[in-house]
Amino acid sequence: MLRIEELYKKYLEDSISESDRKELFYLLKTNDDERLGQLADTFLKTEAPGDLDYLQGDTDRILLQIRSQIEKSADTEPRSFDMWRWVAAAAIVAFAFIGYQVYNTQTATVPPVVSAIEDIVPGGNKAILVLADGSQVVLDTEQQGIVMDDAIHYSNGRILDKSLDLKEGRELQLYVPKGGIYQVKLADGTQVWLNSDTRLKYPSSFSGNQRVVELDGEAFFIVQSIIDENNNRIPFIVKSKNQSIEVLGTEFNVSGYASQSSIKTTLLEGRINVQVEDKKVTLIPGQQSENKDGREILVKKVDPQQAIAWKDGKFSFDGKSFAETLTEIGRWYDLSIVYKGAVPDIELVGDAYRHSNIKLVLRLLDAAAVNYKLDIADRKLIIY
């Protein structure tokens, strides 16, 4: 094994000394992109530890993005931080984060040396069903979701509780806490995936000329198209904070946490109307609306797969601020994010697997030279 490969492996295993760390960065800095890419792909295939063996090599894209960003900054004033270090960092973080880009516009600080960190495990299937009388049912973490019909049962067909009162129109709530994800198939056949810290209010069955649910948080919907006796489509309405979405049958994602200043609605298939007070816009597939405090609705073209990456087991950092990224990470790992100063002026782009342990997330902060502390006892990630 070459010296660079030996040091590379130590870094990923958290067994590297400070002197070896410096040597590794020097060797990475003095190797060309092709060599870095070969190193990453070779290590992934032959030497990756057990918790990394599911990752996919995509180092060419990583290095191309880093190169591009460095070239963009070539004509600006010199920075106090050597930008070529990002190339070295990219090769290291490639295993844990598929395709990321770091662009730091502030003076870098020296990140803490993280050693012997107790694992903070990622989230998983977790939810609480709140019944009409206020009683709560903790749902099975071995199941992915529940189905509403004559009774409530899990996705595998097992009945939840035959004695539950599901009279027509009874309001139910499905709450997914921090560190959780869960699914529900509503009585009309509509499928909903709920992200962490999300609450969905819905009736045990639908009646009348519209179907209405209320959302606080983030959810992905595949809405079942329903025709009434007059051959008219019955609209599906999603109310979230200060907006409503009218659906006739489609796939879309809504991110509308009460703590957020805006609601983002992303359309994958079909058409939806997004309404805020007297303002209304119609989205077509590949468009995203952003409702900022109910004052305006902005529409832009996006890659919709980035909006539903969470449903597919990934983080997607593209187009998000550093604060948005850390908030999403905090929800998934059930961590409070605390800033002891200004929010770092850093942009992170790319994907990461949500079933990685917290150490892999911390490596991303290391590579971005973010000064932080992980308070395990109080479940806080403190950014300095």
Buried (B, 14 or more C-beta within 10 A) or exposed (E): EEEBBEBBBBBBEBEBEEEBBEBBBEBBEEBEBEBBBEBBBBBBEEBBEEBBEEBEBBBBBBBBBBBEBBEEBEEEEEEEBEBBBBBBBBBBBBBBBBBBBBBBEEEBEEBBEBEEEEEBEBBBBBBBBBBBEEEEBEBBEEBBBBBBEEEBBBEEEEEBEEEBEBEEEBEBBBBBBBBBBBBBBBBBBBBBBBBBBBBBBBBBBBEEEEBBBBBBBBBBBBBBBBEEEEEEEBBBBBBBBEBBBBBBBBBBBBBBBEEBEBBBBBBBBBBBBBBBEEEEBBBEBBBBBBBEEBEEBEBEEBEBBBBBBBBEEBBBBBBBBBEBBBBBBBBBBBBEBBBEEEEBEBBBBBBBBBBBBBBBBBBBBBBBBBBBEBEEEEBBBBBB
